[in-house]
């Protein structure tokens, strides 16, 4: 589940907590860098146009109309230039240069118009709204010194005293900073809410899909079991009756292999469909791993190594054995020509992390993302239920499971809550 948004640095670090990409304004929507690009371009064009109109309104004595028009034209020209800059090559923080430039744009117009600073404070509020929308929280606070300089410079240059300059700063700066931080907070909340909605929706869809698949698996598993039992009995009787017949023996062996495969499929379907709640007890993880390896004999050419810390888990022992068995079998099948299998487990902060690493054929990210879906398999003779069963059992234990390809082979990781006590190292 996503967590509530917290403070992040100006570069967007920490946004991974939200379940979305660090550079996203909204998941699946406008990213922060694009928001900065759009708003900056529009700001300079529109700001320059508005300022040009304001320039022809009666100004206080000492204003410099040509300088005001020059600043306005700079804004109108900068807008299109900003739009066509190579934004794709920039990190998000680089767009802060435009915020500084925008503050300078307002300050330049203030200096040319010889105002007291109150009149054009709205432009800086817009700048900080843009900063809040396109940058992480805390950025508006970090820009405060730049804004203070942008206000004080024109005022002092125009001959206003420190009293006027100070009152202007005390009026404008808090308004801009509060606006920027408020907009950034709202953007974070929207991003977090969107992430929660996406996560909840995905969980609901997955639950409904698994329920439908489970019902189908129940029917198919039941319907297969009876005829397969009859075929197995008939096969046994036929083998007894033909005696030593090499031709018949070859075809009977083929039939036996295929029937065995169908029996395993029926068992997988029944196991997947049952979904019985785990019967929780305190179990020794190393003993579970040893039992799983006994249940799944090591194929020729495969070397197995184990590095399991002395841990106890609160889990259903039989289901935990099946989780590890299925992961180990999946790793064996990925190494038809032999290889190495490494099983490790460690505990930290109340969570046990179990990893199964193989040196097999590996898998790409798209395949890894769908590996735990029912009936998804890359093997010619696979049912596509082994890893789906793993995920269902791990979910029932309140844990997490993941699979990713590596430079050599693949790595499956299971995270489960530990028991209150661990086995003492001997």
N, C-alpha and C positions, 0 to 999 in steps of 0.2 A: 504494500500500500504506500502511496506517496505520503510524505511528511509535510507538515505545515511549513510554509516558506520562512526562511530565516535570513539574517544579514549575509550578504555576499560582497565580495570585493568588486572593484570597478571593472575588472575584466570578466565578470560573470562567473568566477569560480564558485563552486558550491551549488550551482543550479542543478547539478546532477541529482541532488536530493529530491528534486521536484518530479523526477521521472521523465524529464524532457531534456532535449539537447540544451547545453548551456547558452547557445546563441539564439534560442527561440523566444519570440515575443509571446506567441501562443502556439501550442503543439499543432502541427499540421497547417499553420497559418503563416503570418508575416514574421520573418526573423528580425532580430534586433538591428543587424547591420543594414538590412533593406529599409527598416523604419527610419534609421538615421539618415540614410541616403534620400528617401522621399521627403522627409520633413525638412532637412537642410536645404534641399533644392527649392522647395516651395517657399520656405521661410525667406530666403534671400531674394527671390523674385518678387514675392508679394510684399515683403518688408521694404524693398527698394521702391516698389510702385507706390505704396502707401506713404512712405517718407517723401517721395517726390510731390505728392499731392499736398502733404502737410507743409512742405517747404514754401508753398505759395500762399499759405495762410499768414496773416501778419505776425511777425516774429519780434521778440524783444530787441532793444537797441544792442548793438554789438554783434548781431548775428551775421554770418558770412554766407549769403545765398549761393554764390558759385561753389563754395566748398560743400554746402548741403546737397546741391544738385550732383556734384561729383561723387559724394558718398552714396547717393541713391543709385546712380548709374553703376557704381561698383557692385552694389547688391544685385541689380538686375542682370549684370553680366556674370557674376559669380554663380548664380543659380544653375544655369545650363552647364557651366564648366564642372560644377560639383556632381551633377547627374552623370556626366560621361567619364568621371575619374575611374580608375581600375579598382573598384570596391572589392572585387573578389579576392584580391591579393592582400587586403588589409585585415589585421585583427580588429576586433570590435573596439578596443581602446583607441585605435587610431582615429576614429570618428570624433573623439573629444577635441581634436584640433579644430574641427568646424565649430564646436561650441565656443571655444576661445575666440575664434574668428568672428562669430556672431556677436559676442559681447563687445569685441572691439568695434564692430560695425555700429552698434548702438552708441557706444562711447564717442565714436567719431562724429556721429550725427549730433549728439548732445553738445560736443565741443564747438561744432560749426554753428549750431543754433543758439549757443550761449544761454541755455536754460538752466534751471536749478536742479534738474535731475528728476523731479517728480513727473514731469510731463511725458517722458518716454519710458518710464519704468515698466509699462505693459510689455514692451518689446523683450525685456529681460525675463519677464514672467513666462513669455512664450518660449524663450530659449530654454529655461529650466524645465518647462513641461516636456519639451522635446528630449532633454537629457534624461528626465525620469522615465519616459516611455522607451527610450532606446538603450539605456544603460542600466547597470545594476544599482541596487540601493546603496547609498553612501556616496555616490558620485557627485550629487548636488552639493553635499557638504564639502567634498574635496575641492570643488570649484569656487568655494566662497572667497578665498583670497584673490582670485582672478576678478570676480565680480566687484569686490571692494575697490580694487585698483581701477577697474573700468568706470566706477562711479566717481571716485575721488579725483582722478586725473582731469577729466573735463571741467569739473567744478572749480578746482583750484586754478586750472589754466585760464578759466574765464574770469578770475578775480573774485570769486565768492569766498567768503570767510570760512574758517573751520566750523563755525556754528552751523551755517547752512549746509556745509558738506556732511557734517556728522549727522544732522537730522535727516538728511536725504538717505544716507547709508542705513541708519537705524530703521527707516521706514521701508526701504526697498529690499534690503538683503534678506531679512527673515521671511518676507513674503515670497521671494523667489525660491529660497531654499526649502521652505515648507511645501510650496507647490510642487517642486521637483521630487522631493521625497514622498509626498502623498501619491503622486502619479506612479512612481516606481513601486510603491507598496501595492497599489491597486493592480498594476500589471502583474506583479508576482502572485497576488491572490487569484487573479483570473487564470494565470498559467497553471497554478496548483489545482484550482477547481476543475479546469479542463482535463488535467492529467488524471484526477480522481474519477471523473466521469468516464474517460476512456478506459481506465483500468477496471472500473465496475462493470461497464458495458461488455468488455472483453471477457471478464469472468462469468457474466451471465450467459453470454453466447456459448462459451466453452462448456458451462454446466449443462445447458440445454442439449448441446450436441452430444456430450458424453452420456446423458440420460437416454437419448434416442439410440445411440450406438449400443449402450448397455442392454436395452430391451431387445434389440436385434440379435446381439451376441447371445443372450439367454436362450432365445428360440433356436438359433442355429446350433449352438452347443448341445442343446438337448436333443435336437433332431439328428445330429450327427452321431451322438454317443451310441445309440441303440444299433443302427446298421453297422457301425464300425465294430461293435462287439461281436455281432453275428459274422462279419467278414473275418475277424481275427480267429474265431472258433473254426470256421470253415477252412481257413488257411492251415490251421494246425492239423485238422483231420486229413486234408489233402496231402500235406507233407508226409504224414504217417503212411498214407495209402500208396504213394508213388514209389516209396523206397529210394534206392540209389539210382536216380535217373539224372544225369548231368544237365540235360536240356531242361527238364521240368524244374530242376533245382534252381537254375539260373532265373527262370521266370517267377518262381515262387519267392526267391530272394528279392527280386525287384518289387513284387507285390507287397512283401513284408515291409520294405523300406517306405513305400508310399503310404501304406496303412499306418505305419508308425508316425509318419509326418502328419497325416490327417488326425491321428489321435492327439498329437501334441497341439495341433491347431484347435481342436475341440476343447482341450484342457485350458489353453490360453483364453479362448472365448469365455469359458465358464469362470475362470479366475477374474477376468476383466469385468464380467457382468455382475459378479457377486458383490464386490465393493463393501464387504463386511467391515464394521468399525473395528479398529485395533483393540486388542486386549492388552492394556499397558502393564508392563512389569519392569523391574530394573534388570537390565541384561548387560553382560560383559561383552564389549564390542569385539575384542580379539577372538573370543570363543565363537562369536557369530561369523566372523570372517573365515575362521578355520572350517566351520561347518559348511559354509557356502562353497568353499574350494573343494571340500570332499564331495559335495552334491554335484559340482560341475568339474569333472576330471580335466586335467590339463592336457590339451592335444599335443601330439608329437611336435617337437621343434619350438615350443613356446616355453620361455623361462619366466617363472613367477617370482617376484620379490615382494616382501611385506614389511611395512614400517607403520605399525599400529600402536599408538600410545595406550597405556592402561586406562581405559575410560569405561564408564557405565552410562548407558542411555536408558531413558524411560520410553520403552517401545514395545511393540508386539514382536516377540522373538521370531516367530515363523514368518511374519511379513518382512521383517528386517533381513532375514536370511534370503528371502525371495528377491528383495531389492538388490542385494549384492550379487546374488546368482545371475539375475537378468543382466546386470551391468557387465559382469565377468563374461557371460556367454556372448554378449554383444561384442565385447573386445576380442574374444577368441575368433568369432566369425569374421572380424576385420583383419585377421592375420592368417589367411589360409596357407601361407608359406612359412609360417613360424614368425617369431619375434619375441618381444619382451612385454610382460604385463606387470605393472607396479601398483600395489594397493597401499594407500597410506591413510592415516587418520590422526587427527589432533583435536584438542579442545581449547577453546578460548571464549571467555565472557559468556559462559553458559551454553555455548553452541559447539557441537561436534561437527567437524568437517571431514568427510570421507571422500577420497578421490580414487578413481580407477583410471589409470593412464596406460594406453597401448601404443605400440609402434607400428600400427597397421596402415591401412590405406588412407586414413584421414577422411575429412569431409569438409565441404565448403559451408559458408555462413548461412546460406539459404536452406540447405539440407539440415543443418544443426538447429535452425529455428523451428523446423517442423518435425523434428525427430520424435517428439513425445506425443504427437497426434496419433490416434488410432489408425491402423492399417497403412501408415506411411513407412515405407522400407525401401532400401536400395539393394536388397539382396534378392536374388532370383527365387530362393526357396523360403524367404522370410514371411511371417504372418503380419508383421508391423504392429504387434501387440506387446512385445517384450518391454519396450521403453514406455509405452502408454500405461502398462501395469505399474511400472516403477513410479511414474508421476502420480498416479492415483494413490498408491500406498504412501508415498512421501507426503502428499497433500493431507492425507488422513492423519499423519503424525505431526502436522503443523510445521513441516519443513519445506525446503526448497531444493530443486534439482536443476542442473544445467549441463549442457554438453557443448563443447566447442572443438573445432579442429585446430591442430597445431602444425608446426613445420614438419614434424614426423608424428603421425598417428592422431589420436584424439584424447580429450580429457573430460571425464564425467565427474561432476562434483555434487555431493549430497550434503546438505546442512540440516542437522536435526538437533532439537533441544537435548541437553544432557540431564542426567539425574542430578539430584542435589549433592550426591557424594560420588567421587571418583575412586577407582581402585588405586591403592597405593602402589607406587613403583617398587618393584622387588629387586 
